């Protein structure tokens, strides 16, 4: 599993005081991809789906997670989630990633 903390600043907002959804998507994409790279599985994103459960406020301490769900020959599937410090889920994601076979020596 990969995880990090992030505190969004005002320049990350879309609407006043609310973090732009694209910033949140990028955080989850990176967490999911990094959990694979850290396992020695070099990948690029093929497809990602998100579920925004509630608005995310600028200045809030966020915890971002990514974990491997399934690995196949040419692709890997991961899930990610973003929570408040108390564990409330704010955004969830699933991603399918193409393996970079050339980078693995295949």
Secondary structure, DSSP 8 states (H G I E B T S, - for coil): -EEEEEE--GGGEEETTEE-HHHHHHHHHHHHHHHHHTTT--EEEEEEEEEE-S--BTT-EEEEEEEEEEE-SSEEEEEEEEEETT--EEEEEEEEEEE-GGGGT-
